[in-house]
């Protein structure tokens, strides 16, 4: 898998993912399905940040990683 998530984007995804997971857990105490949805979003954000790969970025040709120069 080619990495296309780097730098601040990667850090933001990991922090936002953890935040969503925690918020979703607290939301579960209130009942309803919203907590589960927030947890799933958090897991996706955390996973894409940890792995450094986003499938949606591939569809749009986006990469936040610096291009390597082959010398």
FENTA-V566983 format. One record per backbone hydrogen bond with DSSP energy under -0.5 kcal/mol. CO is the residue of the C=O (numbers start at 1). NH is the residue of the N-H. Records with the same first field share a line. If there is no record, write none. Layout:
BEGIN
CO->NH / NH
END
This chain:
BEGIN
4->64
6->9 / 10
7->11
8->12
9->13
10->14
11->15
12->16
13->17
14->18
15->19
16->20
17->21
18->22
19->23
20->24
21->25
22->26
23->27
24->28
25->29
26->29
27->30
28->31
33->36 / 37
34->38
35->39
36->40
37->41
38->42
39->43
40->44
41->45
42->46
43->47
44->48
45->49
46->50
47->51
48->52 / 53
52->4 / 5
54->58
55->59
56->60
57->61 / 62
58->61
68->70
69->71
END
